[in-house]
């Protein structure tokens, strides 16, 4: 129906950078807000950044000044540029999108991509 596929995760040293991407496909009429969340074992999933269909953004305090969210509406893709990475940024990162199928709105999640910041 609707599939979100994340990519770009991996292992990086503190201070390094990664760029995550998430592409949506399937029964899509339009996509509203998109966002990135992250989750560690034993912790709740938390919002990292969100972006509306017209480009307004919102960031968690912990990542402000370091992360940048963007989107390419023509590609149904959202990105997360992560700079100055810290060990505490280590988590599984999930993208989320509000998708209108032509019938109604639903929120969809990607399967997650691991980001590990060490040494």
C-alpha positions as CSV (number, residue, x, y, z in Angstrom):
1,X,0.0,0.0,0.0
2,X,2.4,2.7,1.2
3,X,6.0,1.9,1.9
4,X,8.7,4.0,3.5
5,X,12.2,2.9,3.0
6,X,15.1,4.5,5.0
7,X,18.7,4.4,4.1
8,X,22.0,6.1,5.0
9,X,22.5,4.8,8.5
10,X,25.8,3.3,9.7
11,X,28.8,3.7,12.0
12,X,30.4,7.0,12.4
13,X,32.9,8.6,14.8
14,X,31.9,11.4,17.2
15,X,31.9,14.7,15.3
16,X,31.2,13.0,12.0
17,X,28.2,13.3,9.7
18,X,25.6,11.1,8.1
19,X,22.7,11.8,5.8
20,X,19.6,9.7,6.1
21,X,17.0,9.4,3.4
22,X,13.5,8.0,3.4
23,X,11.5,7.5,0.2
24,X,7.8,6.8,0.1
25,X,6.1,4.8,-2.5
26,X,2.7,3.1,-3.2
27,X,-0.8,4.4,-3.0
28,X,0.0,8.1,-2.6
29,X,-2.1,11.0,-3.6
30,X,-0.2,13.5,-1.5
31,X,2.1,13.6,1.5
32,X,1.7,16.1,4.3
33,X,4.1,16.4,7.1
34,X,7.1,14.1,7.2
35,X,9.5,13.5,10.1
36,X,12.3,11.6,11.7
37,X,12.1,9.8,15.0
38,X,14.6,7.8,16.9
39,X,14.5,5.1,19.6
40,X,17.0,3.3,21.8
41,X,16.4,0.1,23.7
42,X,14.5,0.8,26.9
43,X,13.6,4.3,25.8
44,X,10.6,5.9,24.2
45,X,10.6,6.8,20.5
46,X,11.2,10.5,20.3
47,X,10.7,13.1,17.6
48,X,14.0,14.3,16.1
49,X,12.7,16.6,13.3
50,X,9.6,17.3,11.3
51,X,8.9,19.2,8.1
52,X,5.6,20.3,6.6
53,X,4.6,20.0,3.0
54,X,5.6,23.7,2.5
55,X,8.9,23.4,4.3
56,X,8.3,24.6,7.8
57,X,10.6,22.7,10.2
58,X,10.7,21.7,13.8
59,X,13.6,20.1,15.8
60,X,14.1,18.5,19.1
61,X,16.3,20.7,21.3
62,X,19.0,18.0,21.5
63,X,19.6,18.2,17.7
64,X,19.1,21.9,17.0
65,X,22.0,23.4,15.2
66,X,23.4,20.0,14.2
67,X,20.6,18.3,12.2
68,X,18.8,19.6,9.2
69,X,15.6,18.1,7.8
70,X,14.6,18.6,4.1
71,X,12.4,17.1,1.5
72,X,12.0,16.6,-2.2
73,X,8.3,16.4,-2.9
74,X,8.9,15.3,-6.5
75,X,10.7,12.2,-5.2
76,X,8.4,11.7,-2.1
77,X,11.6,11.7,-0.1
78,X,12.6,13.3,3.2
79,X,16.2,13.7,4.3
80,X,18.0,14.2,7.6
81,X,21.5,15.7,7.5
82,X,23.2,14.9,10.8
83,X,26.4,16.8,11.6
84,X,28.6,17.0,14.7
85,X,27.3,13.6,15.8
86,X,27.5,12.6,19.4
87,X,27.4,9.1,21.0
88,X,24.0,10.0,22.5
89,X,22.7,10.3,18.9
90,X,23.1,6.5,18.6
91,X,19.6,5.0,17.9
92,X,17.4,3.4,15.3
93,X,16.0,6.3,13.2
94,X,12.6,6.0,11.8
95,X,10.9,8.1,9.2
96,X,7.2,8.9,9.3
97,X,4.9,10.4,6.8
98,X,1.3,11.6,6.7
99,X,-0.1,10.2,3.5
100,X,-3.4,10.9,1.7
101,X,-4.4,8.0,-0.4
102,X,-7.4,9.8,-2.0
103,X,-9.7,8.3,0.6
104,X,-8.2,9.5,3.8
105,X,-5.1,10.3,5.7
106,X,-2.9,7.7,7.5
107,X,0.5,7.9,9.1
108,X,3.2,5.4,8.0
109,X,6.5,4.3,9.5
110,X,9.6,3.1,7.9
111,X,11.4,0.0,9.2
112,X,14.2,2.0,10.7
113,X,17.9,2.5,10.1
114,X,20.6,2.1,12.7
115,X,22.9,5.0,13.5
116,X,25.8,4.3,15.7
117,X,28.2,7.0,16.9
118,X,31.2,5.6,18.8
119,X,34.8,6.4,19.6
